[in-house]
Amino acid sequence: MVLEWIEQYWDALVMMTAEMAPYLLLGFFIAGVLRVFVPRTLYYKHLAKPGMKSVVKAAALGVPLPLCSCGVIPTAVSLRKEGASHGACTSFLIATPQTGVDSIAATFSLMGLPFAIVRPIAALFTAMFGGWLVSRYAHEAPINSPTMKEDSHSLPTRKSWMKCLKEVLYYAFVEMMQDVGKWLVIGLLIAALITVAVPNEWLAALHDYKLLNMLIVLAVAIPMYVCATGSIPIAVSLMAKGLTPGAGLVLLMAGPAVNSASMLVIGKVFGKRTLWLYLLSIIVGAMLFGLGIDYLLPQEWFAVQSGILETACHDEGISIFSYICTALLLVLLLRALFVKHHHHHHEEAELESCILYNVEGMKCNHCAENVKRAIAAVEGVEQVEVSLHEGTATVKGSPNEADILHAVESIGFVAST
């Protein structure tokens, strides 16, 4: 009995991983292209003016970006410092963690085209609604910055195609794997466990209570952390057991966009009123789109692979190409999970007469990059290296220590010497 259960668990895990692998690799690569070839000045240019126009642009720019809920916060704060409107920053905060080119591709692989279309549309309109609420009802003061120098790193430079390709591949298959890898693995493990361990009748009994399905999912999804890609196999497994498609969409929206850590930072950096409007817009948007799927659209459009176990027991349903992509994905995941962030150490060793700061709250490479950019912009800083793995920032130069601490705190982290 135990051996049979283990075999079913393994088959379900392999099947879901093989289904997602080609699309994940493609999505990561496209994310790398966006990262390298879309200049940061594009965001600053279009988000500065108050009003709905900048809110809509912020939502549209945020949907394809592969940023998690922790990485998007310092990015949004940076946009705010550069002059982006309060509503635009909130719109960006809501849209970005819900989707990304990688998660859209993975959604298509396991959940089909309708879900892959509805998910970014729901993120877009929810973000516009949240941005409008904040623009109209929240009037927090601008975020103050310490004394800054001109950030030369934001200036565009011409690079060879080979160098650009290397940067694309490094970001896609090293940095993104480090950021998403752990949560993707956790999501797949949980999904496989749900597939083989949760009796079908448990959720099937609640299938007719659609609103109750969504409220239960919201109660679980809001405090926990799950990335946009890692939420997909969990939603698929729950829907295969009887969760309604609308409740599945609620999980895909609320899980990545909200968690206890991000709520604390948003409340601290953007203000309590913005936090409540942020939560309200996500809850209302997720519920409305979920109810729309359950009551207004054909249910066969959103029928996921209810026979995951049956499919998993027949390996001939998985192509050789999928197996190759799965093997490549596993190699990249193992590298990300066990060989992390060593490229910083050599550079840190070269810094002399420097000050070491401990930085709390960094969860991904985007967090570390924003911390580095914030410190580098402080007057008196000559060089800075940030280690995500060790949670430190090594600063060379003669800056004011209070300016360093304030620069880090102003983007949602805590620094100490």
C-alpha positions, 0 to 999 in steps of 0.5 A: 500500500505504501509503495503504491502510494509512493509510486502514484505520488512520484508519477503525479510529480513527474507528469506535472513537472514534464507538462510545465518544463518546456513552457517554464523554460520558454517563459524564463527566457522571454523574461530575460529578454524583457529584463535586458532589452526594456530600459528602466527609464520606460517605466519612469517616463510613463508613470509620473503623471497622476490620473488613470492614464499612468495607472493603466500604464503601470498595470500593463507594464507590470503584467508581463514582468516576472517579479514576486511579491517581495521583489516588486515592493522595492521596485515600486518604491524606486518608481515612487522616488523617481516621481511615479504617482501613488496610484500608478505604484499601487497598480504596479504592486497589484499587477506584477506579482500575479503574473509574468511571462513565465507564469502565463506560459506555465498556466497555459501548459497545465490549465489551458488557453482560457485560464492563460488569457483570463489570468493576466486580464484579471490582474490588469483590471484588478490593478487598475481598480486598486490604482484608481482607489488609491489615487482617489482615496489615499493621499500619503506624503511623498516618500523622502529620500536621503541625499542622493547622487546621480545614478549612472547605472540607470543610463543606457549603454550600448552592448554587443549582442553576445554580451546581451545574450549572456545577460539574458541567459544569466538572468533567465536561468540563474537569477530567476531560478534562484528566486522562483526555484524553491517556491516552484519545487514546494508548489509541485510537491504540495500539488502532487501530495494533494493529487494522491492524498486528498479524497475526491469527495472532500472538495467535490462535496463543496463544489456547488457552494461556489462562494464558500469555495472562494472564501476558504481559498482567500482565508488560506491564500492571503497570509501564505506566500506562494509565487505566481508560478508555484501556485499553478500546480496547487490550483490544478490539483485542487481543481482536479479534486473538485475546487471550482474554476473560479476558486482556482483563479482566486488562488492564482490571484490572491496567493502571489499578490498578498502575503503577511510579509508583503502586507507589513512592508506595504503598510510601512512604506506606503501607508495604512490606507494604501494597504487596506485599499490594496487588499480590498482591490485584490479581494474584490477583483479576485471574487468578481472574476472568480464568480464570472468564471463560475457563473458566466463562462462555459465550465468546459473552458476551464476543465483542468486535467481531472485525470492527473493520476490516470495520465501520470500512470501512462508515461507514453503521454509525455514526449521525449522533448518534455523529458529533455526539458524536464531534465534541463529544468531539474539541473537548473533548479538544483544549481539554483537551490544548492549553488547560490550567490557565490559570484558576489564573494570575490568582488566583496573580497576586493573591497578594502576599508569598507563597512558591513551592514546587515540587511533584513527582509531580502528574499530574492535577487530583485530585493538585493538589486534594489538594496544595492541601487539604493545604497549606491545612490547615497552621497559618499558611496564609492562601491557597494556589493550586496549578498542575498545569501548572507543578508549583508551589504558591503559599502566602500567610501565615506557616506553618512551611516544614517543616510545608508540606513534610511536608504535601505529602510525607505525601500522596505528593508531594515539595515544595521551595522 
